[in-house]
């Protein structure tokens, strides 16, 4: 039971990081920055918000599959990547924030 609780905690963090990535990317786009992921950029061709949400839904589905397939360590390691990505987004936003 303990491993299951740990897996759920990792998945909850994964969801939180997906939300933070979505929000920081939307703020960056508002400031005139561009998405660097070719896959997400293709999804955003029609509408940026819909493309970003679609990419996050796909990420959540893949994360849910990892949880279902007992691949908890994948979620654990991917969380490091998304934490770094959110920190990167925030640093780019702060560097590009309009100076008053």
C-alpha positions, 0 to 999 in steps of 0.5 A: 500500500505504501508504494501505491501512495508514493505513486499517487503522490508522484502523479499528483505532482505530475498534474501540478507541474503540468498545470504550472507548465500550461500557465507559464507557457500561456503567460510567455505567449502573452509576452510575445515569447514562442513555444520551443517544442516542435510537437506543441508548436504544431498543435498550436497552429490553429489556436495556441490555447487549444493546442497547449491544452491538447498537449497537456491532456495527452501528457496526463493520459500518458502519465495515467497510463504509466500509473496504470502500468506500474511505471511509477519511476517514469513519472518520478523522473519526468517530474524532475524534467517538468520542474526544470521546465517550469523554472526555465519558463519562469526565468524567461518570463522574468527576463522578458517582463516589461520594465517600468 
